[in-house]
Amino acid sequence: MNLFPLILKYFINLVFIILLLPGCNDKENTTAQRPVKIIFDTDPGSDYDDIGEKIKTGLRLINSDIKNSPVKDTYRIGMPLSGDLSGRMSWDQTAVLIGVYGTEGYFETVRGIITVNADGSNTWEDNPAGNHYYVKQKMPVDEMTIFIEERMMYQGVIK
């Protein structure tokens, strides 16, 4: 069953958080790679890169005066347990940032074709006509960290 027509009906951009980099060969993780292969074989276009690793968030949040925040509680409890005392890597936050704001001003977009093989290996080909994209950091990491943390710390107003 091809779900992409349904997905494309509701989504403008499909942003994947994946642990594959061009030239990666993860033979031990082939079960997890199979869905990725199916997605990239049928996907009309997607964005990927390992940018969230460089962007550490949460430190300002846990040191803030914010009360009754499940996000703050999660970071406050999880960061010491995982040893991420300088902040958590922000793969989810950067994917959401791209999904909400796009890449303009935040990331350089590289267009091409990723091929994911059945054994879990993959290759990347730069190609201006390709259906896939990956992003490279454009906004300085410190600025992006602040930008993301400000949104993580946002508290809505109850009306």
C-alpha positions as CSV (number, residue, x, y, z in Angstrom):
1,M,0.0,0.0,0.0
2,N,1.4,3.4,-1.0
3,L,0.6,5.9,1.7
4,F,2.4,8.9,0.1
5,P,-0.7,10.3,-1.8
6,L,-2.5,10.5,1.6
7,I,0.6,11.9,3.3
8,L,1.0,14.5,0.6
9,K,-2.6,15.5,0.9
10,Y,-2.0,16.8,4.4
11,F,1.7,17.6,4.5
12,I,3.7,20.1,2.5
13,N,7.1,18.9,3.6
14,L,8.1,15.5,5.0
15,V,11.1,15.8,7.3
16,F,12.7,12.6,8.5
17,I,15.0,12.1,11.5
18,I,17.2,9.3,10.4
19,L,20.5,7.9,11.5
20,L,21.8,7.4,8.0
21,L,24.6,9.5,6.5
22,P,25.8,9.2,3.0
23,G,28.1,6.2,2.7
24,C,26.9,4.7,6.0
25,N,26.8,0.9,6.2
26,D,25.0,-0.3,9.3
27,K,24.7,-4.0,8.8
28,E,23.6,-4.5,12.5
29,N,20.6,-2.3,12.0
30,T,19.1,-3.8,8.8
31,T,15.7,-4.3,10.4
32,A,15.4,-0.6,11.2
33,Q,16.8,0.3,7.8
34,R,14.1,-1.6,5.8
35,P,11.4,1.1,6.5
36,V,13.9,3.8,5.6
37,K,14.7,2.0,2.3
38,I,10.9,1.8,1.5
39,I,10.5,5.5,2.3
40,F,13.4,6.7,0.1
41,D,12.5,4.3,-2.7
42,T,9.0,5.8,-2.9
43,D,9.3,9.2,-1.3
44,P,8.9,12.2,-3.7
45,G,11.4,14.2,-1.6
46,S,12.7,14.5,1.9
47,D,15.3,16.4,4.0
48,Y,18.0,14.8,6.2
49,D,21.3,15.4,8.0
50,D,22.8,14.9,11.4
51,I,22.5,18.6,12.4
52,G,20.8,18.1,15.7
53,E,23.9,16.5,17.2
54,K,25.6,19.9,17.3
55,I,22.7,21.8,18.8
56,K,22.4,21.2,22.5
57,T,19.2,22.5,24.1
58,G,17.6,22.3,27.5
59,L,20.1,23.9,29.8
60,R,18.5,27.4,29.8
61,L,15.1,25.7,30.2
62,I,16.0,23.7,33.3
63,N,17.6,26.8,34.8
64,S,14.6,29.0,34.2
65,D,11.9,30.1,36.6
66,I,9.2,28.3,34.5
67,K,6.8,26.2,36.6
68,N,4.5,23.3,35.8
69,S,6.2,22.5,32.5
70,P,6.4,18.8,31.5
71,V,9.1,19.8,28.9
72,K,11.2,21.3,31.7
73,D,10.6,18.3,34.0
74,T,11.6,15.9,31.2
75,Y,14.9,17.8,30.6
76,R,15.5,18.4,34.3
77,I,15.2,14.6,35.1
78,G,16.6,13.2,31.8
79,M,19.7,15.3,31.3
80,P,21.6,14.2,34.5
81,L,20.5,10.6,33.9
82,S,21.9,10.5,30.4
83,G,25.0,12.5,31.2
84,D,24.0,15.4,28.9
85,L,24.9,18.1,31.4
86,S,25.6,20.7,28.6
87,G,22.2,20.0,26.9
88,R,20.5,17.4,24.9
89,M,21.2,16.8,21.2
90,S,18.3,18.4,19.3
91,W,17.3,16.1,16.4
92,D,13.6,16.4,17.1
93,Q,13.7,20.2,17.5
94,T,15.7,20.8,14.3
95,A,13.2,18.6,12.3
96,V,10.3,20.5,13.8
97,L,12.1,23.8,13.0
98,I,12.4,22.7,9.4
99,G,8.8,21.5,9.3
100,V,7.4,24.7,10.7
101,Y,9.8,27.4,9.4
102,G,11.5,25.8,6.4
103,T,15.2,26.0,5.8
104,E,15.6,29.6,4.6
105,G,18.0,31.4,6.8
106,Y,18.6,28.3,9.0
107,F,20.1,25.7,6.8
108,E,21.8,25.3,3.4
109,T,19.8,22.7,1.4
110,V,21.7,20.2,-0.8
111,R,19.6,18.4,-3.4
112,G,20.4,14.9,-4.7
113,I,19.4,11.3,-4.6
114,I,19.9,8.9,-1.7
115,T,19.8,5.2,-2.4
116,V,19.3,2.9,0.5
117,N,20.3,-0.7,-0.2
118,A,18.6,-3.8,1.3
119,D,21.7,-4.5,3.4
120,G,21.4,-1.1,5.2
121,S,24.2,0.7,3.3
122,N,23.4,3.8,1.4
123,T,24.9,6.2,-1.1
124,W,24.3,9.9,-1.9
125,E,24.6,11.5,-5.3
126,D,24.5,15.3,-5.5
127,N,22.0,16.0,-8.3
128,P,20.1,19.3,-8.9
129,A,17.2,17.3,-10.3
130,G,17.1,14.8,-7.3
131,N,14.0,14.3,-5.1
132,H,15.9,14.3,-1.8
133,Y,17.6,17.0,0.2
134,Y,19.9,17.2,3.2
135,V,20.7,20.3,5.1
136,K,23.9,21.8,6.3
137,Q,24.1,24.2,9.2
138,K,23.8,27.9,8.1
139,M,22.7,29.8,11.2
140,P,25.5,29.7,13.8
141,V,24.9,26.9,16.3
142,D,24.7,29.3,19.3
143,E,22.0,31.4,17.6
144,M,20.0,28.3,16.6
145,T,20.2,26.9,20.1
146,I,18.8,30.2,21.5
147,F,16.1,30.3,18.8
148,I,15.0,26.7,19.6
149,E,15.2,27.1,23.4
150,E,13.0,30.3,23.3
151,R,10.3,28.2,21.6
152,M,10.8,25.4,24.1
153,M,10.3,27.9,26.9
154,Y,7.3,29.5,25.5
155,Q,4.3,29.4,27.8
156,G,0.9,30.0,26.2
157,V,-1.7,32.2,27.8
158,I,-5.0,30.6,29.0
159,K,-7.9,32.6,27.8
